[in-house]
Amino acid sequence: MNTKQVADKAERKKLKRTARKKAAPKPKRAAGVARGSNKRKVKQLVKGQSKR
C-alpha cells in the first residue's frame, strides 16, 4: 500500500491498518520447508584464509 502522499502520521497508520485487514491472509509455510530458506547463505572460508 502506497501512503507516500499522506502527510499525517495517524492518518497513514489508519490507512495501512485497514489495508492489512482487507488483504488476503498470507499462506503458512509448508511443513518440509526450512524457516530460513530464503536467507542469503554464508560462504564457507578456506582453511588459513583471514576473515577480515
N, C-alpha and C positions, 0 to 999 in steps of 0.2 A: 504494500500500500504506500503510495507516494503522498506524503504530507508536507512536502517542501514549501508549498505556497501558504500553509497555515502558520501564522506568526505566534499565536498564543499557545503556550506550553500545555495548559489544561485542555484546551480545545483539541489540540493534536493528540493528546493522550486519550481523550474520549473517542475520537475517530478511530484510532488504532485498536482500541478495545472492542469497539463494535465490529470492526473488520475481522478481528480474530475470532469473535463469536460466530460470525457468518461463515467463515472459511470452513472448508471440509476438513474433518479430523485427519491428522497425519497417520499413515499406516504404521502399525507396530513392526519392529524389526523381526525378521524371520528367525526361527529357533537356531538354525545352523550358521547364522552369520555372526562373526565376532563383533564386539561392541566398538572397537576402534578400527574397523576395517577400512574406513575412508581416510584415516590419518596418514600423513606422509611417513614413510618408513625411513629409519636412520640407517645409513650405510655402515657396515662393519669396517673398522680400521684394520689395516695390515699390521702385523706384529712389528714393533720397532719404529713405527711412524708416530710423530708427535701429534697430539690432539689439537694444539693451537699453534 
